Amino acid sequence: MVLIPVNFLRLPRRGKTRQLCLMALVLLFMTARGAQADQIFLSDGSDIKGLVIGEYDDRVLFSTFKGEIVIEKDRIDDIFFDEPQYNFVYLAHRHLRDGSFDGAYKLFRRALDIDSEFYPAVDGLLMLEDEKLKSDNAEIFKQYTYEEQLGFRCEKTDDEFVVSGRAVRDAAGKDRVLIASGDVVSRIWGYPTKFMASERFVHLLKGLAGSPVRITIRRQVKMPALGNSLEREGSGVGKIKKLISNSREPVRIDILPRGLTITYVKKDDWRYGHLLSSEDRIVEIDGEPTAYMPLKKASALLRDPSGYVDLRIERDLTLTRLSSAKGG
């Protein structure tokens, strides 16, 4: 365990000195092998240890031994994560929000130096490139609205952005619905939109004509239960554990770094082909979150003998912004 003097953690409020202190602390925490928890330092001088399970624009969802709590960001001085790559991504997003693109890039790259497939850093770099493009073409960017560019509109309901109006269909044809009324746009470039200000949501969605934007939609799905052949495969530290079906099953599901993920769907199967897509993530089964769900329980829920299962899924979509401009 590395012990850090409390007075050292009282960082300057702003400026280069504060940034240097933050970087020093990140590097120091990288060597603290005994640290087994995330730590939040509050503006009143106190600190809390636990696990950050959700970080949003204006608040943090934090799990402690007493349960989950919500901490508003205006009460937080700093957050230090148990895993150093999360520290770099956290600091990178702060630079990005301040318009310091070079600083953000270096920090995202530091995270990828630790783990080349660390998806929050990969997502962050994509957002960074999009923000640089908008900044370099600010006057053109202002002409557009996301509704015209992407073909859907959202209404803010219970702090989330819910799609309303007509569906967006796959340009490749075959009547595949990409985005439907009632879907929730839960992330843009991997960053959560819950509790996000409407102005920032619009800013992130719209962009230059022809440029891509990656969104994540969350959707409720009621599907027939899978067969009784689901089984557990794999064991041991560092080995991915799989929840799979045998070759006769039309759906295959693995536990991957982003969560319980659908890896195969038989598209011509009338029960599942129109509901699910490969790489969809199952975030809830019959109302129960899957984030920490044991495989045995997930298997039992997906094989519900009642015949149907209610799923909440997340799907990543990369859309191309069209050139339709307001008033033209």
VEXDREN-2710 file (C-alpha; in Angstrom, 1 decimal):
% VEXDREN-2710
k/r/px/py/pz
1/MET/0.0/0.0/0.0
2/VAL/1.3/3.4/-0.9
3/LEU/0.5/6.1/1.7
4/ILE/-0.1/9.6/0.4
5/PRO/-0.1/12.7/2.7
6/VAL/-3.6/14.1/2.9
7/ASN/-2.3/17.6/2.3
8/PHE/-0.8/16.5/-1.0
9/LEU/-4.3/15.6/-2.2
10/ARG/-5.6/19.1/-1.8
11/LEU/-4.8/20.0/-5.4
12/PRO/-4.9/23.5/-7.0
13/ARG/-8.3/24.4/-8.4
14/ARG/-7.0/25.1/-11.9
15/GLY/-4.0/25.7/-14.1
16/LYS/-0.9/23.7/-15.1
17/THR/0.1/23.0/-11.6
18/ARG/-3.1/21.1/-11.0
19/GLN/-2.7/19.1/-14.2
20/LEU/0.8/18.1/-13.2
21/CYS/-0.4/17.0/-9.8
22/LEU/-3.1/14.9/-11.3
23/MET/-0.7/13.2/-13.6
24/ALA/1.7/12.6/-10.8
25/LEU/-1.1/11.0/-8.7
26/VAL/-2.2/8.8/-11.7
27/LEU/1.4/7.5/-12.0
28/LEU/1.7/7.0/-8.2
29/PHE/-1.6/5.1/-8.1
30/MET/-0.3/2.8/-10.9
31/THR/2.4/1.6/-8.4
32/ALA/0.0/1.1/-5.5
33/ARG/-0.5/-2.6/-5.7
34/GLY/-2.5/-2.7/-2.4
35/ALA/-5.2/-0.4/-3.7
36/GLN/-8.3/-2.5/-4.4
37/ALA/-10.9/0.3/-4.7
38/ASP/-11.8/3.4/-6.6
39/GLN/-11.6/6.6/-4.5
40/ILE/-13.5/9.8/-4.7
41/PHE/-12.1/13.0/-3.1
42/LEU/-14.9/15.4/-2.1
43/SER/-14.6/19.2/-2.0
44/ASP/-15.2/19.2/1.8
45/GLY/-11.9/17.3/2.3
46/SER/-13.4/13.8/2.9
47/ASP/-13.0/10.8/0.6
48/ILE/-15.0/7.6/-0.1
49/LYS/-13.7/4.2/-1.3
50/GLY/-15.8/1.9/-3.4
51/LEU/-16.5/1.2/-7.1
52/VAL/-17.5/3.7/-9.8
53/ILE/-20.3/1.8/-11.6
54/GLY/-21.6/4.8/-13.7
55/GLU/-20.1/8.1/-14.6
56/TYR/-22.3/10.8/-16.2
57/ASP/-21.9/14.4/-17.2
58/ASP/-23.1/15.7/-13.8
59/ARG/-22.9/12.8/-11.4
60/VAL/-21.3/9.6/-10.4
61/LEU/-23.0/6.3/-9.4
62/PHE/-20.8/4.8/-6.7
63/SER/-21.0/1.5/-5.0
64/THR/-19.8/1.2/-1.4
65/PHE/-20.1/-1.5/1.3
66/LYS/-23.2/0.3/2.5
67/GLY/-24.9/0.3/-1.0
68/GLU/-25.1/2.5/-4.1
69/ILE/-25.0/6.2/-3.8
70/VAL/-25.2/9.1/-6.2
71/ILE/-22.6/11.9/-5.9
72/GLU/-23.0/15.1/-7.8
73/LYS/-19.9/16.2/-9.6
74/ASP/-20.0/19.7/-8.2
75/ARG/-19.2/18.0/-4.8
76/ILE/-16.2/16.1/-6.3
77/ASP/-12.6/17.4/-6.4
78/ASP/-11.1/14.3/-8.1
79/ILE/-11.7/10.6/-8.8
80/PHE/-8.9/8.0/-8.7
81/PHE/-9.6/4.6/-10.2
82/ASP/-8.1/1.3/-9.1
83/GLU/-7.1/0.6/-12.7
84/PRO/-4.8/3.2/-14.2
85/GLN/-6.2/3.2/-17.7
86/TYR/-9.5/4.4/-16.3
87/ASN/-7.6/7.3/-14.7
88/PHE/-6.2/8.3/-18.0
89/VAL/-9.6/8.2/-19.8
90/TYR/-11.2/10.2/-17.0
91/LEU/-8.6/12.9/-17.3
92/ALA/-8.7/12.8/-21.1
93/HIS/-12.5/13.5/-21.1
94/ARG/-11.8/16.5/-18.8
95/HIS/-9.3/17.8/-21.3
96/LEU/-11.7/17.2/-24.2
97/ARG/-14.5/19.1/-22.5
98/ASP/-12.1/22.0/-22.0
99/GLY/-11.1/22.0/-25.7
100/SER/-7.6/20.7/-25.0
101/PHE/-7.4/18.2/-27.9
102/ASP/-3.7/17.5/-27.7
103/GLY/-3.9/16.8/-23.9
104/ALA/-6.9/14.5/-24.4
105/TYR/-5.1/12.6/-27.2
106/LYS/-2.0/12.0/-25.2
107/LEU/-4.1/10.7/-22.2
108/PHE/-6.2/8.4/-24.4
109/ARG/-3.0/7.0/-25.9
110/ARG/-1.6/6.4/-22.4
111/ALA/-4.6/4.3/-21.6
112/LEU/-4.1/2.3/-24.9
113/ASP/-0.5/1.8/-24.0
114/ILE/-1.7/-0.2/-21.0
115/ASP/-4.4/-2.1/-22.9
116/SER/-4.5/-1.7/-26.7
117/GLU/-8.1/-2.9/-26.8
118/PHE/-9.4/-0.7/-23.9
119/TYR/-12.7/0.3/-25.4
120/PRO/-13.3/3.5/-23.4
121/ALA/-10.1/4.9/-24.8
122/VAL/-10.9/3.7/-28.4
123/ASP/-14.3/5.4/-28.1
124/GLY/-12.7/8.5/-26.7
125/LEU/-10.3/8.8/-29.6
126/LEU/-13.2/8.6/-32.0
127/MET/-15.1/11.3/-30.2
128/LEU/-11.9/13.4/-30.1
129/GLU/-11.5/13.2/-33.9
130/ASP/-15.2/14.2/-34.4
131/GLU/-14.8/17.2/-32.0
132/LYS/-11.7/18.4/-33.8
133/LEU/-13.5/18.2/-37.1
134/LYS/-16.4/20.3/-35.7
135/SER/-14.0/22.8/-34.2
136/ASP/-12.2/23.3/-37.4
137/ASN/-15.4/23.8/-39.3
138/ALA/-17.5/25.6/-36.7
139/GLU/-19.5/27.8/-39.0
140/ILE/-20.5/25.0/-41.3
141/PHE/-21.3/22.8/-38.4
142/LYS/-23.8/25.3/-37.0
143/GLN/-26.0/24.9/-40.2
144/TYR/-27.1/21.4/-39.4
145/THR/-29.7/19.8/-37.2
146/TYR/-29.3/16.2/-36.1
147/GLU/-32.9/15.4/-36.9
148/GLU/-32.3/16.2/-40.6
149/GLN/-28.9/14.6/-40.7
150/LEU/-29.9/11.3/-39.0
151/GLY/-33.6/11.0/-39.7
152/PHE/-34.9/10.7/-36.2
153/ARG/-35.7/12.9/-33.2
154/CYS/-35.6/12.4/-29.5
155/GLU/-37.6/13.7/-26.5
156/LYS/-36.0/13.8/-23.1
157/THR/-38.0/11.6/-20.7
158/ASP/-36.9/10.7/-17.2
159/ASP/-33.4/12.1/-17.9
160/GLU/-33.0/9.9/-21.0
161/PHE/-33.3/10.6/-24.7
162/VAL/-36.2/8.5/-26.2
163/VAL/-36.7/8.2/-30.0
164/SER/-40.0/9.5/-31.2
165/GLY/-41.6/9.6/-34.6
166/ARG/-40.9/7.4/-37.6
167/ALA/-38.4/4.6/-37.7
168/VAL/-35.0/4.7/-39.4
169/ARG/-34.4/1.8/-41.8
170/ASP/-31.3/0.2/-43.0
171/ALA/-30.1/1.8/-46.2
172/ALA/-29.1/-1.6/-47.5
173/GLY/-32.7/-2.5/-47.7
174/LYS/-34.7/-5.5/-46.6
175/ASP/-36.9/-3.4/-44.3
176/ARG/-34.5/-3.8/-41.3
177/VAL/-35.3/-1.2/-38.6
178/LEU/-32.2/0.3/-37.2
179/ILE/-33.8/2.8/-34.9
180/ALA/-37.5/2.6/-33.7
181/SER/-39.8/4.8/-31.8
182/GLY/-39.3/4.1/-28.1
183/ASP/-35.6/3.2/-28.4
184/VAL/-33.3/5.1/-26.0
185/VAL/-30.1/6.7/-27.3
186/SER/-28.0/5.6/-24.3
187/ARG/-24.5/6.5/-25.6
188/ILE/-22.8/8.6/-28.2
189/TRP/-19.2/7.6/-29.0
190/GLY/-19.5/5.3/-26.0
191/TYR/-20.2/8.1/-23.6
192/PRO/-23.5/7.8/-21.5
193/THR/-26.2/10.3/-22.3
194/LYS/-28.3/9.8/-19.2
195/PHE/-28.6/13.0/-17.2
196/MET/-26.8/14.8/-20.1
197/ALA/-28.0/18.4/-20.9
198/SER/-30.0/18.6/-24.1
199/GLU/-27.6/21.1/-25.6
200/ARG/-24.6/18.7/-25.3
201/PHE/-26.7/15.8/-26.6
202/VAL/-27.5/17.7/-29.7
203/HIS/-23.9/18.9/-30.1
204/LEU/-22.6/15.3/-30.0
205/LEU/-25.1/14.0/-32.4
206/LYS/-24.8/16.5/-35.2
207/GLY/-21.7/17.1/-37.3
208/LEU/-20.4/17.7/-40.8
209/ALA/-22.1/16.2/-43.7
210/GLY/-20.7/12.8/-44.6
211/SER/-19.0/12.3/-41.3
212/PRO/-19.9/9.3/-39.1
213/VAL/-21.4/9.2/-35.6
214/ARG/-21.6/6.1/-33.4
215/ILE/-24.6/5.8/-31.1
216/THR/-25.8/3.1/-28.8
217/ILE/-29.5/2.4/-28.6
218/ARG/-31.3/0.5/-25.9
219/ARG/-34.4/-1.5/-26.7
220/GLN/-36.9/-3.7/-25.0
221/VAL/-37.3/-7.1/-26.7
222/LYS/-39.7/-9.9/-26.0
223/MET/-38.4/-13.1/-27.5
224/PRO/-39.1/-16.9/-27.3
225/ALA/-37.0/-18.6/-24.6
226/LEU/-33.9/-20.4/-25.9
227/GLY/-33.8/-24.2/-25.7
228/ASN/-32.6/-26.2/-22.7
229/SER/-29.2/-26.8/-24.3
230/LEU/-27.5/-23.7/-22.9
231/GLU/-24.4/-24.7/-20.9
232/ARG/-21.5/-23.2/-19.1
233/GLU/-18.1/-23.4/-20.8
234/GLY/-14.6/-22.3/-19.6
235/SER/-13.2/-21.6/-16.1
236/GLY/-10.2/-20.1/-14.4
237/VAL/-8.8/-16.7/-13.8
238/GLY/-8.1/-14.7/-17.0
239/LYS/-10.1/-17.0/-19.2
240/ILE/-13.3/-15.8/-20.8
241/LYS/-16.3/-17.7/-19.6
242/LYS/-18.9/-18.5/-22.2
243/LEU/-22.6/-19.0/-22.1
244/ILE/-23.2/-20.9/-25.4
245/SER/-25.8/-22.9/-27.1
246/ASN/-25.1/-26.0/-29.2
247/SER/-25.0/-26.0/-33.0
248/ARG/-28.7/-26.5/-33.3
249/GLU/-29.6/-23.3/-31.5
250/PRO/-30.3/-20.2/-33.6
251/VAL/-28.6/-17.8/-31.0
252/ARG/-25.1/-17.9/-29.5
253/ILE/-24.2/-15.8/-26.5
254/ASP/-20.8/-15.1/-24.9
255/ILE/-19.6/-13.1/-21.9
256/LEU/-17.2/-10.5/-23.5
257/PRO/-15.5/-7.4/-22.0
258/ARG/-18.5/-5.2/-22.8
259/GLY/-20.9/-7.6/-21.2
260/LEU/-23.3/-10.5/-22.0
261/THR/-23.1/-10.3/-25.9
262/ILE/-24.9/-12.0/-28.7
263/THR/-22.3/-13.4/-31.1
264/TYR/-24.5/-15.2/-33.6
265/VAL/-28.1/-15.0/-34.8
266/LYS/-29.6/-17.2/-37.5
267/LYS/-31.1/-14.5/-39.6
268/ASP/-33.7/-16.7/-41.4
269/ASP/-35.1/-18.0/-38.0
270/TRP/-38.5/-16.3/-37.7
271/ARG/-38.3/-16.3/-33.9
272/TYR/-35.0/-14.3/-33.5
273/GLY/-33.8/-13.0/-36.9
274/HIS/-35.9/-9.9/-36.8
275/LEU/-35.4/-9.2/-33.1
276/LEU/-31.7/-9.6/-32.4
277/SER/-28.4/-8.9/-34.1
278/SER/-24.9/-10.1/-33.7
279/GLU/-23.0/-8.0/-31.2
280/ASP/-26.1/-6.9/-29.3
281/ARG/-25.5/-6.7/-25.6
282/ILE/-28.0/-8.1/-23.2
283/VAL/-28.1/-5.7/-20.2
284/GLU/-31.3/-7.1/-18.5
285/ILE/-33.1/-10.4/-18.5
286/ASP/-36.7/-10.2/-17.1
287/GLY/-35.8/-6.9/-15.4
288/GLU/-32.6/-8.1/-13.7
289/PRO/-29.3/-6.5/-14.7
290/THR/-26.7/-8.9/-16.2
291/ALA/-23.6/-6.9/-15.2
292/TYR/-22.8/-9.1/-12.2
293/MET/-25.2/-12.0/-12.9
294/PRO/-23.8/-15.5/-12.5
295/LEU/-23.8/-17.5/-15.7
296/LYS/-25.9/-20.2/-14.1
297/LYS/-28.6/-17.7/-13.4
298/ALA/-28.4/-16.1/-16.8
299/SER/-28.7/-19.5/-18.4
300/ALA/-31.8/-20.4/-16.3
301/LEU/-33.5/-17.0/-17.2
302/LEU/-32.8/-17.4/-20.9
303/ARG/-34.4/-20.9/-20.8
304/ASP/-37.5/-19.7/-19.0
305/PRO/-40.0/-22.6/-19.2
306/SER/-42.9/-20.1/-19.5
307/GLY/-41.9/-19.7/-23.1
308/TYR/-40.9/-16.0/-23.4
309/VAL/-38.1/-13.8/-22.1
310/ASP/-38.1/-10.0/-21.7
311/LEU/-34.7/-8.6/-22.7
312/ARG/-33.2/-5.1/-22.6
313/ILE/-30.5/-5.0/-25.2
314/GLU/-28.0/-2.4/-26.3
315/ARG/-26.9/-2.1/-30.0
316/ASP/-24.1/0.0/-31.4
317/LEU/-24.9/1.7/-34.7
318/THR/-22.6/3.8/-36.9
319/LEU/-24.6/6.3/-38.9
320/THR/-23.6/8.7/-41.6
321/ARG/-24.7/12.3/-41.2
322/LEU/-26.5/13.6/-44.3
323/SER/-26.1/17.0/-45.9
324/SER/-29.6/18.3/-45.4
325/ALA/-29.2/21.7/-43.8
326/LYS/-31.7/23.8/-41.9
327/GLY/-33.6/25.9/-44.3
328/GLY/-32.2/24.2/-47.4
END
